[in-house]
Amino acid sequence: MINLLQLDLASLRLLVLAAKTENLTQAANSAHMTVSAASKRLAELERVTHCTLFTRVPRGLQLTPAGRGLAEHARTLLDVAQQMAHDANDYAKGVRGHVRLFANTSAVIQFLPADLASFLAANPHVRIELEEALSDRTIHAVENGEAEIGIFADNVPAPGLHMRPYRRDRLVVLVPQTHALAQRSSVTLADTLDFDYVALNQGSSLLRRINDAAAGTGKRLKVRIQVSSFDGICRMIEAGLGIGILPLGSVHPELLASKLRAIPLEGEWASRTLYVGVADATRLSPEAANLYRYLSNLEV
């Protein structure tokens, strides 16, 4: 049985560097040690683990299967140690707790900057780790414990979560100011379906919502190009590559003032509710419970 207490972080870091560079001299330089010291550390690692980690070849080092596997474990251990150091630094500065929050793009762009700024002003000793993700991914992260709180669209099923309304947004059609629809005060989705669309990539809850609404008219969306961000959609529309549908609050005002026109969409489907959800409200950390209460009691 290997005694893990014989493994030190400096040697594990050297193992990762050697695996990355496959060169002892480069790994030693990156680890700020001499080549002889690095060689001794790797030899000691091989002794402690009872494994040959590298074979020496004319051009440097070649990972063995054992070396490849243990280097991956070493990366994980170093990541955990780094996170531990960050947490210790936070606690030393007075931070009392961390909250892991996943949220979809609509929430991140439109609402969370102001909402989190207000929350943190009243709770300065809390640190929030925010990750932007698709609604499906957000729900999965909360279900499997990767996140304590998630914010997601209303058209993505989340049967395993306790959820409350967070915010509402309104979808608009974005067109260049010279477009045939630009002077309309409002449009139905059917009015737009003969035009080419710029849309988000597959997996987006917004694209799913638009496709479902289009199917209800008996037509399909004519997607000319797909991108991964709201900003990308705006840029493509600005370049004349099509029209698009986005939440109004996600569009930069300067674009609406100079290059694009936002036309309100008719129909209930164009009004969305974003939800904030948790796996079990009774098992949240005090900081997460406080944030969950705050986000679920804002004016929708």
GUVOKE-459562 format. One record per residue (C-alpha): chain; residue number from 1; x, y, z; residue in three letters. Coordinates in steps of 0.05 Angstrom, whole numbers. Layout:
N
['A'; NUM; [X; Y; Z]; 'ALA']
...
***
This chain:
300
['A'; 1; [0; 0; 0]; 'MET']
['A'; 2; [27; 69; -20]; 'ILE']
['A'; 3; [33; 118; 37]; 'ASN']
['A'; 4; [3; 183; 9]; 'LEU']
['A'; 5; [36; 223; 65]; 'LEU']
['A'; 6; [102; 211; 29]; 'GLN']
['A'; 7; [78; 251; -31]; 'LEU']
['A'; 8; [91; 326; -28]; 'ASP']
['A'; 9; [60; 380; -71]; 'LEU']
['A'; 10; [126; 403; -101]; 'ALA']
['A'; 11; [140; 333; -128]; 'SER']
['A'; 12; [69; 327; -154]; 'LEU']
['A'; 13; [76; 393; -190]; 'ARG']
['A'; 14; [142; 370; -220]; 'LEU']
['A'; 15; [108; 307; -244]; 'LEU']
['A'; 16; [54; 348; -279]; 'VAL']
['A'; 17; [106; 394; -310]; 'LEU']
['A'; 18; [148; 335; -334]; 'ALA']
['A'; 19; [86; 302; -364]; 'ALA']
['A'; 20; [69; 367; -400]; 'LYS']
['A'; 21; [138; 382; -428]; 'THR']
['A'; 22; [166; 312; -433]; 'GLU']
['A'; 23; [232; 345; -419]; 'ASN']
['A'; 24; [268; 343; -352]; 'LEU']
['A'; 25; [306; 407; -362]; 'THR']
['A'; 26; [244; 447; -381]; 'GLN']
['A'; 27; [205; 417; -323]; 'ALA']
['A'; 28; [261; 434; -274]; 'ALA']
['A'; 29; [265; 505; -299]; 'ASN']
['A'; 30; [190; 515; -293]; 'SER']
['A'; 31; [193; 486; -222]; 'ALA']
['A'; 32; [252; 532; -205]; 'HIS']
['A'; 33; [299; 475; -186]; 'MET']
['A'; 34; [362; 445; -214]; 'THR']
['A'; 35; [360; 387; -262]; 'VAL']
['A'; 36; [394; 342; -212]; 'SER']
['A'; 37; [343; 360; -157]; 'ALA']
['A'; 38; [286; 348; -205]; 'ALA']
['A'; 39; [315; 281; -226]; 'SER']
['A'; 40; [320; 260; -153]; 'LYS']
['A'; 41; [248; 280; -139]; 'ARG']
['A'; 42; [221; 240; -197]; 'LEU']
['A'; 43; [263; 180; -176]; 'ALA']
['A'; 44; [235; 187; -106]; 'GLU']
['A'; 45; [164; 190; -134]; 'LEU']
['A'; 46; [177; 126; -172]; 'GLU']
['A'; 47; [203; 93; -108]; 'ARG']
['A'; 48; [144; 115; -66]; 'VAL']
['A'; 49; [92; 95; -118]; 'THR']
['A'; 50; [127; 31; -139]; 'HIS']
['A'; 51; [116; 52; -212]; 'CYS']
['A'; 52; [159; 71; -271]; 'THR']
['A'; 53; [131; 139; -290]; 'LEU']
['A'; 54; [176; 156; -349]; 'PHE']
['A'; 55; [223; 123; -396]; 'THR']
['A'; 56; [284; 162; -416]; 'ARG']
['A'; 57; [290; 173; -491]; 'VAL']
['A'; 58; [342; 212; -531]; 'PRO']
['A'; 59; [298; 274; -537]; 'ARG']
['A'; 60; [274; 274; -465]; 'GLY']
['A'; 61; [221; 236; -426]; 'LEU']
['A'; 62; [165; 191; -448]; 'GLN']
['A'; 63; [105; 179; -403]; 'LEU']
['A'; 64; [88; 107; -385]; 'THR']
['A'; 65; [14; 89; -376]; 'PRO']
['A'; 66; [26; 93; -300]; 'ALA']
['A'; 67; [58; 161; -308]; 'GLY']
['A'; 68; [1; 186; -350]; 'ARG']
['A'; 69; [-51; 163; -300]; 'GLY']
['A'; 70; [-15; 188; -238]; 'LEU']
['A'; 71; [-1; 256; -271]; 'ALA']
['A'; 72; [-76; 264; -281]; 'GLU']
['A'; 73; [-88; 249; -207]; 'HIS']
['A'; 74; [-32; 298; -190]; 'ALA']
['A'; 75; [-67; 353; -229]; 'ARG']
['A'; 76; [-131; 340; -190]; 'THR']
['A'; 77; [-95; 342; -123]; 'LEU']
['A'; 78; [-59; 407; -142]; 'LEU']
['A'; 79; [-125; 439; -162]; 'ASP']
['A'; 80; [-156; 419; -95]; 'VAL']
['A'; 81; [-95; 447; -59]; 'ALA']
['A'; 82; [-99; 512; -98]; 'GLN']
['A'; 83; [-173; 519; -81]; 'GLN']
['A'; 84; [-157; 505; -8]; 'MET']
['A'; 85; [-105; 561; -10]; 'ALA']
['A'; 86; [-155; 609; -42]; 'HIS']
['A'; 87; [-207; 592; 11]; 'ASP']
['A'; 88; [-158; 600; 68]; 'ALA']
['A'; 89; [-138; 668; 40]; 'ASN']
['A'; 90; [-211; 688; 37]; 'ASP']
['A'; 91; [-224; 666; 108]; 'TYR']
['A'; 92; [-163; 704; 131]; 'ALA']
['A'; 93; [-192; 766; 99]; 'LYS']
['A'; 94; [-259; 756; 135]; 'GLY']
['A'; 95; [-299; 719; 82]; 'VAL']
['A'; 96; [-347; 675; 119]; 'ARG']
['A'; 97; [-374; 632; 63]; 'GLY']
['A'; 98; [-376; 615; -11]; 'HIS']
['A'; 99; [-436; 605; -56]; 'VAL']
['A'; 100; [-431; 568; -122]; 'ARG']
['A'; 101; [-482; 597; -171]; 'LEU']
['A'; 102; [-496; 574; -242]; 'PHE']
['A'; 103; [-540; 618; -287]; 'ALA']
['A'; 104; [-560; 621; -360]; 'ASN']
['A'; 105; [-537; 677; -406]; 'THR']
['A'; 106; [-601; 717; -402]; 'SER']
['A'; 107; [-595; 723; -326]; 'ALA']
['A'; 108; [-520; 738; -328]; 'VAL']
['A'; 109; [-527; 793; -379]; 'ILE']
['A'; 110; [-592; 826; -359]; 'GLN']
['A'; 111; [-603; 820; -284]; 'PHE']
['A'; 112; [-547; 788; -242]; 'LEU']
['A'; 113; [-496; 845; -246]; 'PRO']
['A'; 114; [-542; 893; -209]; 'ALA']
['A'; 115; [-575; 840; -166]; 'ASP']
['A'; 116; [-509; 810; -141]; 'LEU']
['A'; 117; [-478; 879; -131]; 'ALA']
['A'; 118; [-537; 896; -85]; 'SER']
['A'; 119; [-532; 830; -48]; 'PHE']
['A'; 120; [-457; 834; -37]; 'LEU']
['A'; 121; [-461; 906; -14]; 'ALA']
['A'; 122; [-505; 881; 43]; 'ALA']
['A'; 123; [-465; 817; 52]; 'ASN']
['A'; 124; [-392; 837; 42]; 'PRO']
['A'; 125; [-364; 774; 75]; 'HIS']
['A'; 126; [-394; 726; 23]; 'VAL']
['A'; 127; [-359; 704; -40]; 'ARG']
['A'; 128; [-401; 683; -100]; 'ILE']
['A'; 129; [-372; 638; -154]; 'GLU']
['A'; 130; [-415; 650; -215]; 'LEU']
['A'; 131; [-412; 605; -277]; 'GLU']
['A'; 132; [-450; 622; -340]; 'GLU']
['A'; 133; [-481; 560; -371]; 'ALA']
['A'; 134; [-539; 535; -413]; 'LEU']
['A'; 135; [-604; 524; -374]; 'SER']
['A'; 136; [-598; 448; -382]; 'ASP']
['A'; 137; [-527; 449; -355]; 'ARG']
['A'; 138; [-547; 495; -298]; 'THR']
['A'; 139; [-603; 448; -276]; 'ILE']
['A'; 140; [-556; 389; -279]; 'HIS']
['A'; 141; [-503; 426; -238]; 'ALA']
['A'; 142; [-553; 438; -183]; 'VAL']
['A'; 143; [-580; 367; -185]; 'GLU']
['A'; 144; [-511; 336; -178]; 'ASN']
['A'; 145; [-485; 384; -124]; 'GLY']
['A'; 146; [-438; 422; -169]; 'GLU']
['A'; 147; [-476; 486; -155]; 'ALA']
['A'; 148; [-519; 506; -95]; 'GLU']
['A'; 149; [-564; 553; -135]; 'ILE']
['A'; 150; [-583; 556; -209]; 'GLY']
['A'; 151; [-621; 605; -252]; 'ILE']
['A'; 152; [-653; 578; -315]; 'PHE']
['A'; 153; [-708; 589; -367]; 'ALA']
['A'; 154; [-780; 567; -356]; 'ASP']
['A'; 155; [-783; 520; -416]; 'ASN']
['A'; 156; [-730; 472; -389]; 'VAL']
['A'; 157; [-757; 417; -344]; 'PRO']
['A'; 158; [-728; 416; -273]; 'ALA']
['A'; 159; [-773; 366; -236]; 'PRO']
['A'; 160; [-721; 351; -183]; 'GLY']
['A'; 161; [-711; 423; -160]; 'LEU']
['A'; 162; [-746; 469; -112]; 'HIS']
['A'; 163; [-756; 532; -155]; 'MET']
['A'; 164; [-785; 602; -150]; 'ARG']
['A'; 165; [-794; 658; -201]; 'PRO']
['A'; 166; [-733; 703; -207]; 'TYR']
['A'; 167; [-744; 753; -264]; 'ARG']
['A'; 168; [-785; 761; -327]; 'ARG']
['A'; 169; [-758; 784; -394]; 'ASP']
['A'; 170; [-790; 801; -461]; 'ARG']
['A'; 171; [-765; 775; -528]; 'LEU']
['A'; 172; [-757; 822; -587]; 'VAL']
['A'; 173; [-739; 814; -660]; 'VAL']
['A'; 174; [-674; 848; -678]; 'LEU']
['A'; 175; [-666; 874; -749]; 'VAL']
['A'; 176; [-619; 923; -784]; 'PRO']
['A'; 177; [-650; 993; -787]; 'GLN']
['A'; 178; [-657; 986; -862]; 'THR']
['A'; 179; [-694; 919; -859]; 'HIS']
['A'; 180; [-764; 910; -888]; 'ALA']
['A'; 181; [-792; 900; -818]; 'LEU']
['A'; 182; [-756; 958; -785]; 'ALA']
['A'; 183; [-815; 1006; -785]; 'GLN']
['A'; 184; [-864; 957; -754]; 'ARG']
['A'; 185; [-888; 973; -684]; 'SER']
['A'; 186; [-895; 898; -668]; 'SER']
['A'; 187; [-893; 832; -705]; 'VAL']
['A'; 188; [-916; 761; -697]; 'THR']
['A'; 189; [-866; 705; -704]; 'LEU']
['A'; 190; [-901; 684; -768]; 'ALA']
['A'; 191; [-885; 753; -797]; 'ASP']
['A'; 192; [-811; 738; -791]; 'THR']
['A'; 193; [-805; 666; -814]; 'LEU']
['A'; 194; [-792; 682; -887]; 'ASP']
['A'; 195; [-727; 717; -868]; 'PHE']
['A'; 196; [-660; 686; -853]; 'ASP']
['A'; 197; [-643; 680; -779]; 'TYR']
['A'; 198; [-581; 686; -737]; 'VAL']
['A'; 199; [-591; 640; -677]; 'ALA']
['A'; 200; [-555; 611; -617]; 'LEU']
['A'; 201; [-523; 543; -621]; 'ASN']
['A'; 202; [-562; 479; -608]; 'GLN']
['A'; 203; [-577; 466; -535]; 'GLY']
['A'; 204; [-598; 537; -520]; 'SER']
['A'; 205; [-666; 543; -484]; 'SER']
['A'; 206; [-679; 606; -525]; 'LEU']
['A'; 207; [-669; 570; -591]; 'LEU']
['A'; 208; [-714; 514; -566]; 'ARG']
['A'; 209; [-768; 564; -548]; 'ARG']
['A'; 210; [-765; 598; -616]; 'ILE']
['A'; 211; [-766; 531; -653]; 'ASN']
['A'; 212; [-826; 507; -612]; 'ASP']
['A'; 213; [-864; 572; -627]; 'ALA']
['A'; 214; [-846; 567; -701]; 'ALA']
['A'; 215; [-872; 496; -703]; 'ALA']
['A'; 216; [-938; 521; -676]; 'GLY']
['A'; 217; [-945; 564; -739]; 'THR']
['A'; 218; [-932; 505; -784]; 'GLY']
['A'; 219; [-866; 534; -807]; 'LYS']
['A'; 220; [-792; 525; -790]; 'ARG']
['A'; 221; [-739; 575; -772]; 'LEU']
['A'; 222; [-692; 589; -831]; 'LYS']
['A'; 223; [-626; 590; -793]; 'VAL']
['A'; 224; [-570; 618; -836]; 'ARG']
['A'; 225; [-516; 621; -782]; 'ILE']
['A'; 226; [-509; 600; -710]; 'GLN']
['A'; 227; [-465; 631; -657]; 'VAL']
['A'; 228; [-451; 619; -583]; 'SER']
['A'; 229; [-467; 687; -553]; 'SER']
['A'; 230; [-518; 743; -552]; 'PHE']
['A'; 231; [-464; 792; -573]; 'ASP']
['A'; 232; [-447; 747; -632]; 'GLY']
['A'; 233; [-520; 749; -655]; 'ILE']
['A'; 234; [-520; 825; -653]; 'CYS']
['A'; 235; [-456; 829; -692]; 'ARG']
['A'; 236; [-481; 782; -746]; 'MET']
['A'; 237; [-547; 820; -753]; 'ILE']
['A'; 238; [-508; 885; -756]; 'GLU']
['A'; 239; [-469; 855; -814]; 'ALA']
['A'; 240; [-533; 840; -851]; 'GLY']
['A'; 241; [-530; 764; -844]; 'LEU']
['A'; 242; [-601; 757; -819]; 'GLY']
['A'; 243; [-649; 775; -764]; 'ILE']
['A'; 244; [-653; 747; -693]; 'GLY']
['A'; 245; [-692; 742; -629]; 'ILE']
['A'; 246; [-663; 762; -562]; 'LEU']
['A'; 247; [-687; 788; -494]; 'PRO']
['A'; 248; [-692; 863; -499]; 'LEU']
['A'; 249; [-649; 875; -438]; 'GLY']
['A'; 250; [-590; 837; -469]; 'SER']
['A'; 251; [-582; 886; -527]; 'VAL']
['A'; 252; [-533; 944; -518]; 'HIS']
['A'; 253; [-571; 1010; -521]; 'PRO']
['A'; 254; [-519; 1041; -566]; 'GLU']
['A'; 255; [-534; 988; -619]; 'LEU']
['A'; 256; [-608; 1004; -616]; 'LEU']
['A'; 257; [-592; 1078; -622]; 'ALA']
['A'; 258; [-550; 1071; -684]; 'SER']
['A'; 259; [-552; 1005; -721]; 'LYS']
['A'; 260; [-607; 957; -700]; 'LEU']
['A'; 261; [-681; 960; -687]; 'ARG']
['A'; 262; [-716; 920; -633]; 'ALA']
['A'; 263; [-788; 902; -651]; 'ILE']
['A'; 264; [-834; 875; -597]; 'PRO']
['A'; 265; [-859; 804; -610]; 'LEU']
['A'; 266; [-933; 790; -602]; 'GLU']
['A'; 267; [-957; 729; -564]; 'GLY']
['A'; 268; [-951; 701; -493]; 'GLU']
['A'; 269; [-893; 656; -514]; 'TRP']
['A'; 270; [-849; 718; -522]; 'ALA']
['A'; 271; [-854; 733; -447]; 'SER']
['A'; 272; [-808; 688; -407]; 'ARG']
['A'; 273; [-799; 674; -333]; 'THR']
['A'; 274; [-730; 658; -307]; 'LEU']
['A'; 275; [-730; 613; -246]; 'TYR']
['A'; 276; [-681; 606; -189]; 'VAL']
['A'; 277; [-676; 535; -162]; 'GLY']
['A'; 278; [-641; 493; -110]; 'VAL']
['A'; 279; [-638; 418; -97]; 'ALA']
['A'; 280; [-661; 422; -24]; 'ASP']
['A'; 281; [-674; 489; 9]; 'ALA']
['A'; 282; [-667; 459; 78]; 'THR']
['A'; 283; [-596; 436; 66]; 'ARG']
['A'; 284; [-565; 500; 38]; 'LEU']
['A'; 285; [-508; 534; 73]; 'SER']
['A'; 286; [-529; 597; 111]; 'PRO']
['A'; 287; [-498; 641; 57]; 'GLU']
['A'; 288; [-531; 603; 0]; 'ALA']
['A'; 289; [-598; 604; 36]; 'ALA']
['A'; 290; [-592; 679; 44]; 'ASN']
['A'; 291; [-577; 689; -30]; 'LEU']
['A'; 292; [-633; 642; -50]; 'TYR']
['A'; 293; [-683; 682; -9]; 'ARG']
['A'; 294; [-657; 747; -38]; 'TYR']
['A'; 295; [-661; 724; -110]; 'LEU']
['A'; 296; [-730; 693; -103]; 'SER']
['A'; 297; [-760; 755; -70]; 'ASN']
['A'; 298; [-740; 806; -122]; 'LEU']
['A'; 299; [-795; 840; -162]; 'GLU']
['A'; 300; [-808; 794; -221]; 'VAL']
***
